[in-house]
Amino acid sequence: MTNLSGTSPPPRSALTLRLVLAGFGLIVCAGAALLFAYYGLPAALIVIVALAALVAAVDLVIVIRRKAHGEPG
């Protein structure tokens, strides 16, 4: 879609969607890591899922900081 000057509007960031997905990933991965540990599944599987939860937590912090600084999305 173009405006009257013939240029397209600047792209918008989907920070809110990223916030929701990171929160969902954190909950699911952390819960899975706890369940895997409770049921005694292999440690490698627990570590992989726990690392995914850590990545989701870091992404959550980054998105919250970006939104707090007024970035749209």
Secondary structure per residue as TSV (DSSP state, phi and psi in degrees):
chain	resnum	aa	ss	phi	psi
A	1	M	-	360.0	133.0
A	2	T	-	-114.2	153.3
A	3	N	-	-93.7	-173.5
A	4	L	T	-65.5	-25.4
A	5	S	T	-82.1	-3.2
A	6	G	S	87.9	5.3
A	7	T	-	-109.3	154.7
A	8	S	-	-86.0	152.1
A	9	P	-	-68.9	156.7
A	10	P	-	-65.8	147.1
A	11	P	-	-67.4	149.1
A	12	R	-	-106.5	145.7
A	13	S	-	-82.7	145.6
A	14	A	-	-98.7	56.4
A	15	L	H	-66.0	-36.3
A	16	T	H	-66.0	-41.8
A	17	L	H	-62.8	-42.6
A	18	R	H	-63.4	-36.3
A	19	L	H	-63.3	-46.1
A	20	V	H	-64.7	-45.2
A	21	L	H	-65.8	-38.6
A	22	A	H	-66.9	-39.7
A	23	G	H	-63.5	-43.4
A	24	F	H	-62.2	-45.8
A	25	G	H	-62.6	-38.7
A	26	L	H	-63.4	-46.5
A	27	I	H	-64.2	-46.7
A	28	V	H	-66.6	-46.5
A	29	C	H	-69.7	-40.5
A	30	A	H	-65.7	-42.1
A	31	G	H	-63.5	-41.3
A	32	A	H	-64.2	-41.9
A	33	A	H	-61.5	-41.9
A	34	L	H	-65.3	-43.4
A	35	L	H	-65.7	-41.4
A	36	F	H	-62.7	-39.6
A	37	A	H	-67.3	-40.2
A	38	Y	H	-62.9	-41.0
A	39	Y	T	-88.0	3.5
A	40	G	T	70.9	32.4
A	41	L	-	-71.5	167.4
A	42	P	-	-55.7	142.1
A	43	A	H	-61.9	-33.5
A	44	A	H	-62.0	-39.6
A	45	L	H	-66.3	-40.5
A	46	I	H	-64.1	-43.1
A	47	V	H	-64.3	-42.2
A	48	I	H	-62.0	-45.8
A	49	V	H	-69.6	-37.2
A	50	A	H	-65.9	-37.0
A	51	L	H	-66.0	-37.4
A	52	A	H	-63.9	-37.8
A	53	A	H	-65.6	-39.0
A	54	L	H	-64.2	-41.9
A	55	V	H	-62.0	-42.6
A	56	A	H	-63.7	-39.2
A	57	A	H	-65.5	-42.2
A	58	V	H	-64.4	-42.8
A	59	D	H	-63.1	-38.6
A	60	L	H	-60.3	-44.4
A	61	V	H	-64.1	-43.0
A	62	I	H	-62.2	-45.2
A	63	V	H	-66.4	-41.4
A	64	I	H	-61.9	-41.8
A	65	R	H	-64.7	-41.3
A	66	R	H	-65.1	-40.5
A	67	K	H	-68.7	-35.1
A	68	A	H	-66.5	-27.5
A	69	H	T	-85.9	7.2
A	70	G	T	91.3	11.2
A	71	E	-	-70.4	132.2
A	72	P	-	-72.1	157.4
A	73	G	-	127.4	360.0
